[in-house]
Every structure is written in C-alpha cells, then in structure tokens.
Amino acid sequence: MRCLTPFILACLFLLSPMADAGSLQTKDGQVFEGSLQFQADSSVKVSPPVAEGFPLSFPLTNIATMTFRPSIGGVQSGGVLAGDWGVQDIGSVGVSGSADYAAGEFTLRGEGSPMGDAGEMFHYVYHRLPADGQLIARVQSLSALDSDELRLDPQAKAGLMIRQGLEPGERFCAIALTADEGLQFSHRKNLDSAATVDPVPPGPKMKTPNWIKLAKIKQRIVAARSIDGVKWEFIGELPLETVSDAYIGMFVSSHRADRLATAVFDHVRVVIHGLQGEYFADPRYKELRATRIDPNIDFDWAGRTPDPAIPANNISIRWTGQLLAPTSDVYHFALSADTAARLSINGKVIVDTASRPARAGIVNMMLDKRYDVEVAYYQGGGNASCKLLWSCSTQPEAVIPAEQFYYTPPAGVVNPSNDSVTPSKTPNIPHGLMLADGSFLPGSVKVADSRSIHFIYRDRRELMIPIGQVASVNLHPMNTAQIPAKGAGLLTLAGDFIDGDCQEISAGKTKMSSVVFGVSSYDNATQTAAIVYRNATRSTAPWLIHTTTGGAIYANSLRVDQQKLIAEEPLLGAFEIRLNEIANIAAN
C-alpha cells in the first residue's frame, strides 16, 4: 500500500467511534479476531472477544484487510435497514433494541414483556402491508448474546408478525419459536384486549433453526411451519375482517424488561401485493421526496396533495412492481390521468396518454407469469388523478386490483440462494454502474444521454454522473467480469458485442450509433445486457470498500458521521455508505 498522506490519516482518525466485531489480516498473513477500532496513532486496535485476551495494535501500513460483522449497536428504533425495512421498538422500552443486516442475515435485538399484555414490549423490523402479502424466514438462532445473563427466559421468542399499527395493544397475529417451549401461534383480535395463544398441531418441539411463514390472504391471516422451507405444515389461521394497511415483519422479545435477546433470521423472503410509489416534488422525476407501497393505482386527489411530502401541483409519481394475469388472455390496458401518464410492461411502452396517435394498449398475457410493470405519471396543474385499468374477454374494464400486483424489496437485501458470497467476490446483482476508476455502484439507470446518466443508487439516492466518468452499465444480472475489454459498445443478452456509441437510454430502450448498423434501438428487457462507454482502469486510491449489497468503492479517505461511512471516491467526491452495509475494507 502506498504511503498515506497526513490529510488522509487525519480523515481516517475520525473513525475512532467505529468499533465493530470482525477480523483483521496483516500483510504477512496473520489473522486476528475481535472488536476493531481505529486509533489516533495511525493504528487499528483489535480487542479479543475472550475476557483473558489483551488488545493488540497494528499500524495501518501493515494491514491488508479488515472484515466487519454487524455491531452490537446496529440500527436503532426509528431507523431504516437496507431494503426499506423499518426498525421499531414497540412499547415503553428500558433497554433499546436494534437490528442489523449483513450477508443474508437479519440480526434483531430486543427486550420484552409477556406478549399480548397492554404493556407489551418487543423489537420489530417491518414493511408496510397495504393489501395482501406474505413473509417467509428461517429463525436461525435465539440467544442471550447481548445481555449479561446467559440463560433466556423460557418464553423469550422470535418470529413473524402482522399487526395493525406500531403502538402497544394493536391487533396482531404472530407465529414464533420460543426459547424452551417450541412453536407458538398467538393473536389479538380486538384493540387493547388480552392476546390469545392457540395450541399448535402435535409434533416434535420446534427448535432453532426452523422455518416459519405468515401470510395475509383477503380477510385471513394464515401461519405455517417447515423443517426445510419446501414442505409446509398448516399451523393456524385467524379471521381479521377489518385489518387493512397493516405491517408485516420479524420480531424478537426477551420476555424481560431489563434484558436483551438476540435473534438471527436468514432466508427471508417477503412479497407484498401492491406497487412501490416514488413521489417527486417536480414534474420531471428529479426531486424524490417520498417512497411508499400503494395497493394499486386508483387515485383522485381532488385538489389535495397525493403525499404530505410533495405539493398538490407540478408533481410526478412513478409506480413499479410486477403484474400477474388471472387467466391467459389478450388484455386491453388504459390509463386515466388528468395530465399525462405512461404504462410500460417488461420495458415496452404499452400506453402513453401524451402520444398521438394513441397506442392500442394490447398485451397477450399468460397465466401464472409475472410481468414487470412501470407507470410514470406527471401533473402540471388542476386536480391530480391517475387510474390504471384493464379488460379481457371475460372481464369488463375495471381498475386493476391489488391482488394482481407484486412488490418485492430491492435485490441485495435478501439473497437466500447465495448466502455464501464473500466480500472479495462481487456477486451477480440486478443492476449497476462501473465508474471509469473501477468503483462499482449497485443501482439502476433512470435515463441517460450523451452527456450524463441519471442513476438511482441502491438506497434511492439519485446521482447525475457525467458520461466521462462512467465505464459501463449493467442492465441485467451479471458479474462485471463478463464485460469484454473491447472499447465502447453494447453487450447483448445472447453474448454478442456490438461496437458503437450509446446515444440514449430511456423508456425501456437503448439507442446506439454503430458504423455497421447505423442508429439502432435495443430493448432493455429482452436484448441489452450492458452498455460499455470505455474500459475501466484500476484506481490507485489507498482503500477499497466492499458492501453487503455488491458495491466495490475506492476511496482516497474515510470518515464516520453517525451511522454512515463517508468515503471520498476519486470521481464522485464524498460518498455515503451505511455502516451496517460494510462487509470489508481493504488496502488497495
């Protein structure tokens, strides 16, 4: 590693508040486990996890790599984990809970009280559930790891919960594994009433690790268990006729108000019926102010603002998700909007109310196949309204119901098929952008022209990056190593490389200018794998940061600001990375 300048070292020393469990490897190959903390004397202190151990210090110049694991602190109540998971202590807590996500695992820490009491307390990591949906997870472990008492209360528990609100006493339904008493199915049907624990079907007492599932289907909540995540056994169900716009998530309770319990969940899969809505305070999709889950697109705001975070006029909204047809048929789509709206299915524009002549809006859809859908709406004045409708041979025109839409949290948060990915191997990710200096950012391209790319970073930050700083863009899952070093061009999904210059990326198409083919358009959903602007060079920045979401970011300097690492990326400047997303920091 080249010598660090005094400025770089000064920035690095601001990391002293950061102390996380992990491992440190020196340049001569020695590995040390423990808590890592940067020191003011140009060293990193490693505190062993055993009481009889003693801390060791290593000069930065002797360190090859530092690998971090989730800290005990984690994301506190009121925060947000990667993938838009809300983090919340329910009830009046004495010992604050926290949550982390890393390498496919959610780690929840929470105190507790008897579940179902008016003063219930537990730690909850959740998504909003505006319609139907389901959550599957494996409870990998339940322990007293973060408390000074090694034995858990027998009623300490970890599981899945659907609840009406985030206040104590709300109606809920939950399935959980307890410390000593096996599986438990509990619920509260009426606000502020006592909870009920139902008997579960007889069988072997379930211990961790084991799989559980909770689903809301119309006016029913259904629970199931499994030993392998494939074959499921029905546990119980609860009719909750008036539960709507609820929450779905994972929880842990120590059953003690003065102790924490720690639960680790993996193989987490959540599907929510609805669409993700992004609400912008301008008509050009630039000033993102709010993100939420909407059950469907059936809105008439009648002069009111669509969301408190944006004004009532001169706004734009983008909805994304997947659409499932109830039968195989030819479907006719229509949009009703006060100003203009556009519907795209699998990257192809189907309806555009601003186009002349009007598009037919016809799609031949197959049963049990999910189609990617995007609706882009903007409003210039007057009463904002937008509705998405369809019809087929067996159904008259109607607003598409919520049960036909599916939203899944962003990729990189849950990756049950690739739990063994190590930080040194960048996994296949759905979308991403490689900078000219070799940094890789997970995310997606919104639009691009010959001057710049509007890029949505994985936590929905929008970056405008000059084309001169971009090496390539992935539009489909692929490892960056698959991009050939052939200069500018387009890599097709079939593996062919077409020499040329990218002129535009928009509306599901990429427009290329090629000596052989002239100006041609390629469908992003079915043809385009990646666009190459130039070959990337390896940065000489002294640090390389790998994230749990597939990012690889070079940095000239590092500093910590609360729960974020600020990396000085050579081309982008100051770049924020959440501490709980850092997998590895290595000397370059």
C-alpha positions as MATLAB code, in Angstrom:
seq = 'MRCLTPFILACLFLLSPMADAGSLQTKDGQVFEGSLQFQADSSVKVSPPVAEGFPLSFPLTNIATMTFRPSIGGVQSGGVLAGDWGVQDIGSVGVSGSADYAAGEFTLRGEGSPMGDAGEMFHYVYHRLPADGQLIARVQSLSALDSDELRLDPQAKAGLMIRQGLEPGERFCAIALTADEGLQFSHRKNLDSAATVDPVPPGPKMKTPNWIKLAKIKQRIVAARSIDGVKWEFIGELPLETVSDAYIGMFVSSHRADRLATAVFDHVRVVIHGLQGEYFADPRYKELRATRIDPNIDFDWAGRTPDPAIPANNISIRWTGQLLAPTSDVYHFALSADTAARLSINGKVIVDTASRPARAGIVNMMLDKRYDVEVAYYQGGGNASCKLLWSCSTQPEAVIPAEQFYYTPPAGVVNPSNDSVTPSKTPNIPHGLMLADGSFLPGSVKVADSRSIHFIYRDRRELMIPIGQVASVNLHPMNTAQIPAKGAGLLTLAGDFIDGDCQEISAGKTKMSSVVFGVSSYDNATQTAAIVYRNATRSTAPWLIHTTTGGAIYANSLRVDQQKLIAEEPLLGAFEIRLNEIANIAAN';
ca = [
       0.000    0.000    0.000;
       1.398    3.400   -0.883;
       2.143    5.877    1.895;
      -0.869    7.677    3.339;
      -0.735   11.464    3.317;
      -1.286   13.344    6.592;
      -4.645   14.555    5.250;
      -5.824   11.006    4.589;
      -4.687    9.897    8.025;
      -6.429   12.851    9.662;
      -9.701   11.905    7.981;
      -9.215    8.278    8.905;
      -8.762    9.049   12.574;
     -12.266   10.428   12.668;
     -13.254    6.747   12.535;
     -12.423    6.266   16.204;
     -16.105    5.957   17.252;
     -16.430    2.938   14.973;
     -15.769   -0.310   16.840;
     -17.214   -3.454   15.273;
     -16.700   -7.149   15.650;
     -14.692   -8.542   12.787;
     -11.276   -9.747   11.723;
      -8.045   -8.107   10.669;
      -5.417   -9.638    8.399;
      -1.887   -8.290    8.311;
       0.264   -8.206    5.182;
       2.266  -11.197    6.425;
      -0.903  -13.315    6.541;
      -1.749  -13.309   10.263;
      -5.467  -13.096   11.141;
      -6.836  -11.588   14.379;
     -10.480  -11.729   15.531;
     -12.209   -9.239   17.805;
     -13.513   -5.694   18.028;
     -11.787   -3.335   15.565;
     -11.227    0.329   16.352;
      -9.149    2.997   14.652;
      -6.673    4.791   16.923;
      -5.094    8.257   16.806;
      -1.561    6.838   16.478;
      -2.001    5.513   12.919;
      -3.038    2.055   14.108;
      -6.041   -0.223   14.479;
      -6.707   -1.838   17.842;
      -8.093   -5.386   17.954;
      -9.773   -6.336   21.235;
     -10.152  -10.151   21.501;
     -13.640  -11.464   22.335;
     -12.399  -13.506   25.322;
     -12.002  -11.936   28.753;
      -8.448  -13.200   29.276;
      -7.277  -11.763   25.952;
      -5.485   -8.443   25.612;
      -5.798   -5.853   22.818;
      -3.273   -5.660   20.018;
      -2.450   -2.669   17.820;
      -1.330   -2.770   14.190;
      -0.011    0.133   12.078;
      -2.196    0.917    9.084;
       0.726    0.300    6.775;
       0.865   -3.344    7.979;
      -2.830   -4.091    7.425;
      -4.009   -5.950    4.327;
      -7.744   -6.116    5.029;
     -10.422   -5.559    7.687;
     -13.671   -7.526    7.573;
     -16.612   -6.315    9.642;
     -19.590   -8.122   11.141;
     -22.750   -6.476   12.471;
     -22.068   -4.363   15.537;
     -23.931   -4.734   18.809;
     -25.271   -1.206   18.336;
     -26.875   -1.625   14.913;
     -29.741    0.460   13.573;
     -31.789    1.849   16.442;
     -35.554    2.241   16.781;
     -36.918    4.694   14.233;
     -34.195    3.903   11.686;
     -34.317    2.075    8.377;
     -32.359   -1.005    7.307;
     -31.232   -1.587    3.739;
     -34.211   -2.566    1.615;
     -36.610   -0.153    3.362;
     -37.139   -2.321    6.449;
     -38.366   -0.110    9.276;
     -36.814   -0.662   12.726;
     -39.026   -0.079   15.762;
     -39.149   -0.782   19.492;
     -42.802   -1.478   20.315;
     -43.826   -0.299   23.786;
     -42.018    1.615   26.520;
     -38.522    0.173   26.453;
     -35.961    0.201   29.221;
     -33.175   -1.310   27.101;
     -33.252   -0.110   23.496;
     -33.292   -2.737   20.767;
     -31.510   -2.657   17.422;
     -31.218   -4.509   14.127;
     -28.566   -5.270   11.512;
     -28.478   -6.805    8.057;
     -25.374   -8.427    6.572;
     -24.628  -11.301    4.193;
     -28.212  -12.544    4.045;
     -28.838  -12.396    7.810;
     -31.060  -10.105    9.871;
     -29.914   -9.768   13.493;
     -32.577   -8.410   15.852;
     -32.009   -7.484   19.491;
     -34.886   -6.658   21.797;
     -36.144   -6.714   25.351;
     -39.687   -7.708   26.184;
     -42.666   -8.327   28.355;
     -45.377  -11.002   28.196;
     -46.655  -10.814   24.610;
     -50.241   -9.636   24.463;
     -50.227   -7.575   27.679;
     -51.248   -3.927   27.475;
     -47.639   -3.009   28.221;
     -46.146   -5.343   25.619;
     -42.559   -4.655   24.548;
     -40.528   -6.161   21.733;
     -38.295   -5.218   18.792;
     -39.857   -5.212   15.315;
     -38.375   -4.977   11.789;
     -41.174   -4.445    9.306;
     -42.596   -3.423    5.943;
     -45.895   -1.672    5.390;
     -48.588   -4.063    4.127;
     -51.280   -2.067    2.252;
     -53.049   -5.144    0.852;
     -52.183   -8.869    0.946;
     -48.725  -10.389    1.260;
     -46.571  -13.000    2.943;
     -43.282  -13.313    4.800;
     -41.099  -16.440    4.997;
     -37.988  -16.721    7.152;
     -35.797  -19.220    8.926;
     -35.188  -18.467   12.595;
     -31.524  -19.409   12.663;
     -30.884  -18.751   16.359;
     -32.308  -17.220   19.538;
     -29.881  -16.375   22.338;
     -28.992  -14.039   25.198;
     -25.888  -12.923   23.299;
     -26.171   -9.194   24.106;
     -27.146   -9.479   27.775;
     -25.100  -10.202   30.879;
     -27.364  -13.139   31.726;
     -26.599  -16.185   29.606;
     -29.901  -18.036   30.049;
     -33.013  -16.775   28.275;
     -36.440  -16.671   29.854;
     -38.325  -19.794   28.658;
     -40.908  -17.504   27.000;
     -38.350  -15.441   25.053;
     -39.338  -15.711   21.423;
     -38.515  -14.762   17.834;
     -40.885  -14.921   14.903;
     -43.073  -13.217   12.312;
     -45.921  -10.807   12.956;
     -48.666   -8.946   11.081;
     -50.112   -6.098   13.122;
     -52.481   -3.208   12.509;
     -50.228   -0.497   13.960;
     -46.967    0.204   15.761;
     -48.457    1.077   19.154;
     -48.876   -1.389   22.063;
     -52.295   -3.006   22.259;
     -52.850   -3.117   18.467;
     -54.435   -6.148   16.860;
     -51.903   -8.674   15.624;
     -51.229  -12.259   14.582;
     -47.837  -13.914   15.139;
     -46.007  -17.212   14.784;
     -42.816  -17.636   16.797;
     -40.246  -20.056   18.192;
     -39.779  -19.752   21.942;
     -36.623  -20.434   23.932;
     -37.882  -23.585   25.685;
     -41.487  -24.245   24.719;
     -41.358  -24.736   20.961;
     -43.712  -23.172   18.426;
     -46.324  -20.595   19.436;
     -49.273  -19.126   17.475;
     -50.741  -16.015   19.127;
     -53.095  -13.182   18.205;
     -55.167  -10.270   19.468;
     -58.490   -9.724   17.673;
     -59.622   -6.559   19.444;
     -57.751   -3.362   20.253;
     -56.231   -3.302   23.771;
     -57.685   -6.704   24.662;
     -55.786   -9.700   26.015;
     -53.959  -11.825   23.474;
     -54.763  -15.478   22.826;
     -52.269  -18.310   22.378;
     -53.693  -21.135   20.262;
     -52.495  -24.733   20.540;
     -50.406  -25.879   17.584;
     -50.734  -29.289   15.889;
     -48.937  -32.036   17.841;
     -45.471  -32.951   16.712;
     -41.790  -32.611   17.626;
     -40.966  -29.465   19.585;
     -39.506  -26.999   17.084;
     -36.116  -25.576   17.952;
     -33.897  -23.224   16.001;
     -33.047  -23.329   13.180;
     -36.511  -23.766   11.644;
     -38.708  -22.136    9.011;
     -41.951  -20.237    9.592;
     -44.399  -18.417    7.304;
     -47.127  -15.823    7.851;
     -49.495  -14.625    5.115;
     -52.428  -12.235    4.816;
     -54.973  -13.541    2.292;
     -58.065  -11.367    1.925;
     -59.517  -11.234    5.453;
     -57.485  -14.162    6.811;
     -54.029  -14.469    8.320;
     -52.508  -17.935    7.888;
     -49.444  -19.403    9.646;
     -47.317  -22.410    8.674;
     -44.071  -24.124    9.652;
     -41.439  -26.179    7.808;
     -38.238  -28.036    8.568;
     -36.726  -27.386    5.141;
     -38.516  -24.356    3.662;
     -40.081  -26.552    0.953;
     -42.792  -28.671    2.568;
     -45.117  -26.608    4.749;
     -47.468  -27.661    7.544;
     -50.514  -25.546    8.366;
     -50.414  -24.211   11.948;
     -53.451  -21.975   12.260;
     -55.412  -19.085   10.831;
     -57.237  -16.053   12.121;
     -60.077  -14.082   10.521;
     -59.346  -10.359   10.903;
     -62.039   -8.736    8.815;
     -61.006   -5.130    9.349;
     -57.200   -5.347    9.275;
     -56.010   -3.139    6.425;
     -52.952   -1.021    5.689;
     -51.079   -3.110    8.253;
     -47.427   -4.028    8.871;
     -45.581   -7.309    8.302;
     -42.203   -8.189    9.757;
     -39.885  -10.058   12.135;
     -39.726   -9.597   15.903;
     -37.795  -10.671   18.996;
     -38.813  -10.456   22.648;
     -36.686  -11.405   25.655;
     -39.813  -11.603   27.888;
     -37.796   -9.497   30.346;
     -37.883   -5.701   30.609;
     -34.225   -5.480   31.667;
     -32.587   -7.945   29.279;
     -31.990   -8.232   25.556;
     -32.500  -11.329   23.452;
     -30.803  -11.739   20.076;
     -32.453  -13.485   17.131;
     -30.892  -14.174   13.746;
     -33.176  -14.653   10.727;
     -31.995  -15.808    7.319;
     -33.592  -16.919    4.016;
     -36.003  -14.016    4.440;
     -38.477  -13.642    1.583;
     -41.238  -11.056    1.599;
     -43.796  -10.422   -1.127;
     -46.330   -7.614   -0.825;
     -49.346   -7.146   -3.076;
     -49.071   -3.625   -4.403;
     -46.668   -1.299   -6.183;
     -43.824    0.847   -4.968;
     -44.683    4.501   -5.462;
     -41.968    7.149   -5.722;
     -43.335   10.663   -5.212;
     -41.462   13.645   -6.712;
     -41.908   17.357   -5.983;
     -41.416   18.274   -9.643;
     -42.917   17.081  -12.953;
     -39.643   15.537  -14.221;
     -38.928   12.781  -11.653;
     -35.936   14.563  -10.120;
     -36.841   15.716   -6.591;
     -37.712   12.442   -4.832;
     -39.478   13.264   -1.565;
     -41.319   10.091   -0.520;
     -41.406    6.347   -1.183;
     -44.305    4.130   -0.134;
     -46.245    0.997   -1.086;
     -49.612    1.620   -2.790;
     -52.096   -1.263   -3.193;
     -52.942   -0.245   -6.775;
     -53.314    2.842   -8.989;
     -56.777    4.202   -8.335;
     -56.344    7.808   -7.230;
     -58.363   11.010   -7.465;
     -56.855   13.517   -5.061;
     -59.446   16.252   -5.852;
     -57.084   19.156   -5.305;
     -55.328   17.592   -2.306;
     -51.664   16.608   -2.268;
     -51.007   12.907   -3.087;
     -48.497   12.797   -0.215;
     -47.664   15.257    2.583;
     -44.061   15.388    1.352;
     -44.957   16.903   -2.046;
     -47.137   19.796   -3.263;
     -50.560   19.374   -4.875;
     -49.443   20.550   -8.323;
     -46.461   20.261  -10.677;
     -45.510   16.803   -9.417;
     -44.623   13.367  -10.790;
     -45.074    9.823   -9.494;
     -43.514    6.554  -10.616;
     -45.006    3.164   -9.659;
     -43.046   -0.072  -10.189;
     -43.641   -3.737   -9.425;
     -44.921   -6.870  -11.116;
     -48.301   -7.798  -12.571;
     -49.855  -11.283  -12.630;
     -52.703  -12.108  -15.014;
     -55.508  -14.270  -13.523;
     -56.019  -16.063  -16.873;
     -54.232  -16.388  -20.199;
     -55.893  -13.845  -22.494;
     -55.443  -10.724  -24.570;
     -55.611   -7.770  -22.167;
     -56.514   -4.196  -23.056;
     -54.890   -1.588  -20.795;
     -55.972    2.001  -20.257;
     -54.735    4.944  -18.205;
     -56.940    7.733  -16.923;
     -54.839   10.742  -15.884;
     -55.532   14.449  -15.573;
     -52.300   15.474  -17.336;
     -50.312   12.534  -18.731;
     -49.185    9.024  -17.816;
     -47.250    6.183  -19.445;
     -47.516    2.414  -18.863;
     -44.575    0.120  -19.640;
     -44.709   -3.689  -19.358;
     -41.412   -5.631  -19.497;
     -39.727   -2.428  -20.645;
     -42.083   -1.820  -23.581;
     -44.351    1.236  -23.631;
     -47.947   -0.032  -23.845;
     -49.984    3.102  -23.154;
     -48.875    6.746  -23.349;
     -51.668    9.259  -22.920;
     -49.467   12.003  -24.382;
     -48.703   10.144  -27.634;
     -50.511   10.813  -30.900;
     -51.895    8.638  -32.317;
     -52.886    6.768  -29.157;
     -51.319    3.336  -28.547;
     -53.607    0.302  -28.633;
     -52.579   -0.846  -25.149;
     -52.932   -4.563  -26.017;
     -50.819   -7.303  -24.396;
     -51.128  -11.084  -24.732;
     -50.528  -12.288  -21.162;
     -50.009  -15.810  -19.853;
     -51.433  -17.329  -16.672;
     -49.005  -17.587  -13.699;
     -46.377  -15.389  -15.353;
     -45.317  -12.164  -13.669;
     -44.683   -9.115  -15.842;
     -42.557   -6.127  -14.836;
     -44.740   -3.021  -14.820;
     -43.988    0.700  -14.530;
     -46.400    3.619  -14.583;
     -44.917    7.110  -14.901;
     -47.355    9.953  -14.190;
     -46.889   13.710  -14.152;
     -49.237   16.553  -13.364;
     -48.947   20.190  -14.306;
     -51.960   21.746  -12.583;
     -55.546   21.221  -11.517;
     -56.849   18.174   -9.684;
     -54.354   15.310   -9.689;
     -55.737   11.886  -10.608;
     -54.435    8.634  -12.079;
     -56.067    5.212  -12.610;
     -54.746    2.050  -14.277;
     -57.444   -0.163  -15.836;
     -57.641   -3.374  -17.842;
     -60.142   -5.657  -19.534;
     -60.162   -9.010  -21.318;
     -62.636  -11.405  -22.945;
     -64.041  -12.483  -19.559;
     -63.849   -9.180  -17.679;
     -65.183   -5.679  -18.400;
     -62.886   -2.689  -17.952;
     -62.020   -2.095  -14.295;
     -59.210   -0.776  -12.097;
     -56.553   -3.484  -11.691;
     -56.970   -4.853   -8.143;
     -54.175   -5.018   -5.576;
     -54.035   -8.830   -5.544;
     -52.678   -8.826   -9.122;
     -49.686   -6.628   -8.209;
     -46.498   -7.834   -6.501;
     -43.746   -5.776   -4.888;
     -40.522   -7.333   -3.606;
     -37.925   -5.276   -1.663;
     -34.751   -4.349   -3.591;
     -32.343   -7.129   -4.550;
     -29.207   -7.340   -2.444;
     -31.202   -7.250    0.805;
     -32.425  -10.827    0.597;
     -30.366  -13.356   -1.313;
     -31.300  -16.825    0.006;
     -29.722  -18.620   -2.946;
     -26.301  -17.020   -2.468;
     -25.638  -16.836    1.254;
     -22.012  -17.893    0.892;
     -20.833  -14.899   -1.142;
     -17.668  -13.457    0.306;
     -16.795   -9.754    0.142;
     -13.898  -10.411   -2.214;
     -16.216  -11.843   -4.857;
     -18.691   -9.356   -6.303;
     -21.983  -11.281   -6.665;
     -24.309  -11.049   -9.614;
     -26.633   -8.121   -8.954;
     -29.635   -6.926  -10.989;
     -28.325   -3.500  -11.968;
     -25.207   -1.452  -11.500;
     -22.760    1.092  -12.832;
     -18.982    0.892  -13.014;
     -17.070    4.146  -12.879;
     -14.028    4.772  -15.023;
     -11.795    4.321  -11.957;
     -13.168    0.827  -11.228;
     -15.680    1.613   -8.454;
     -18.919   -0.364   -8.815;
     -22.233    1.061   -7.558;
     -25.326   -1.169   -7.262;
     -28.444    0.535   -8.603;
     -30.277    1.292  -11.832;
     -30.262    3.798  -14.680;
     -33.286    6.066  -14.930;
     -32.310    7.906  -18.128;
     -29.077    8.683  -19.954;
     -27.988   10.798  -22.904;
     -24.660   11.681  -24.497;
     -23.734   13.965  -21.581;
     -24.768   12.289  -18.342;
     -26.505    9.361  -16.637;
     -29.249    9.768  -14.052;
     -28.509    6.855  -11.767;
     -30.558    5.608   -8.807;
     -28.204    4.303   -6.138;
     -29.499    1.284   -4.220;
     -30.975    3.338   -1.348;
     -32.812    5.541   -3.871;
     -30.357    8.400   -3.969;
     -30.353    9.890   -7.441;
     -26.923   10.708   -8.845;
     -26.212   12.620  -12.056;
     -22.896   11.236  -13.297;
     -21.075   12.716  -16.320;
     -20.579   10.198  -19.117;
     -16.839   10.858  -18.971;
     -16.754    9.249  -15.508;
     -18.667    6.083  -16.498;
     -17.057    2.872  -17.760;
     -20.136    0.622  -18.130;
     -23.715   -0.004  -17.024;
     -25.286   -3.389  -16.212;
     -28.985   -3.621  -17.087;
     -29.290   -7.324  -16.196;
     -27.781   -9.651  -13.572;
     -24.179  -10.294  -14.480;
     -20.730  -10.138  -12.989;
     -18.739   -7.144  -14.180;
     -16.017   -9.572  -15.279;
     -18.347  -10.663  -18.114;
     -17.954   -7.288  -19.854;
     -15.342   -7.649  -22.628;
     -12.451   -5.183  -22.894;
     -13.332   -4.120  -26.454;
     -13.977   -0.411  -26.067;
     -17.377    1.258  -26.443;
     -20.389   -0.817  -27.425;
     -23.392   -2.868  -26.325;
     -23.321   -6.388  -24.875;
     -26.458   -8.356  -25.722;
     -28.101  -10.965  -23.516;
     -27.071  -13.506  -26.142;
     -23.406  -12.628  -25.501;
     -22.763  -10.655  -28.718;
     -20.851   -7.373  -28.569;
     -21.883   -4.565  -30.910;
     -19.308   -1.774  -31.371;
     -20.777    1.695  -31.169;
     -21.649    4.696  -29.041;
     -24.645    4.918  -26.735;
     -26.812    7.917  -27.573;
     -29.692    7.426  -25.168;
     -31.237    5.154  -22.536;
     -34.936    5.799  -21.896;
     -38.407    4.225  -21.960;
     -37.066    0.675  -21.893;
     -34.812    1.189  -24.929;
     -31.135    1.840  -25.609;
     -30.259    3.796  -28.761;
     -26.836    3.007  -30.223;
     -24.910    4.566  -33.091;
     -22.795    1.963  -34.884;
     -20.654    2.066  -38.029;
     -22.086   -1.313  -39.087;
     -25.749   -0.958  -38.068;
     -26.217    2.814  -38.058;
     -28.562    4.191  -35.395;
     -30.474    1.264  -33.846;
     -32.658    0.719  -30.783;
     -32.355   -2.291  -28.479;
     -34.954   -3.437  -25.971;
     -33.550   -3.313  -22.431;
     -35.732   -6.167  -21.190;
     -35.007   -8.712  -23.922;
     -31.819   -7.631  -25.720;
     -29.476   -5.395  -23.720;
     -27.237   -6.848  -21.010;
     -24.769   -3.963  -20.593;
     -23.624   -0.732  -22.231;
     -19.884   -0.031  -22.334;
     -18.577    3.524  -22.642;
     -14.895    2.822  -22.057;
     -12.631    0.348  -20.325;
     -12.296    0.876  -16.576;
      -8.900    1.455  -15.036;
      -7.971    0.345  -11.539;
      -7.899    3.233   -9.107;
      -4.743    3.973   -7.124;
      -6.825    5.177   -4.162;
      -5.499    3.649   -0.923;
      -8.767    1.935    0.125;
     -11.339   -0.388   -1.414;
     -14.682   -0.888    0.362;
     -16.930   -3.879   -0.354;
     -20.557   -3.655    0.732;
     -23.056   -6.385    1.557;
     -25.146   -5.202   -1.410;
     -22.459   -5.872   -4.029;
     -20.756   -2.482   -4.152;
     -16.999   -2.049   -4.547;
     -15.971    1.556   -3.922;
     -12.486    3.054   -3.982;
     -11.694    5.845   -1.533;
      -8.919    8.375   -1.020;
     -10.043    8.951    2.570;
     -12.596    7.696    5.091;
     -14.528    9.226    7.950;
     -17.572    8.317   10.036;
     -20.617   10.540   10.503;
     -23.106    8.921   12.898;
     -24.316    5.708   11.177;
     -22.588    6.409    7.843;
     -19.120    5.985    6.435;
     -18.127    8.917    4.201;
     -15.764    7.663    1.508;
     -14.004   10.202   -0.688;
     -14.474    8.430   -4.041;
     -11.909    9.834   -6.534;
     -14.517   10.755   -9.174;
     -17.727   11.269   -7.207;
     -16.285   13.003   -4.167;
     -17.909   12.372   -0.776;
     -19.983    9.178   -0.985;
     -22.107    7.891    1.910;
     -22.259    4.183    2.860;
     -24.307    2.901    5.780;
     -22.104    1.297    8.425;
     -24.282   -1.802    8.609;
     -23.693   -2.393    4.864;
     -19.885   -2.520    5.083;
     -18.541   -6.011    4.585;
     -14.853   -5.345    4.031;
     -12.311   -2.506    3.932;
      -9.052   -3.446    2.254;
      -5.793   -1.698    1.492;
      -5.586   -1.243   -2.280;
];
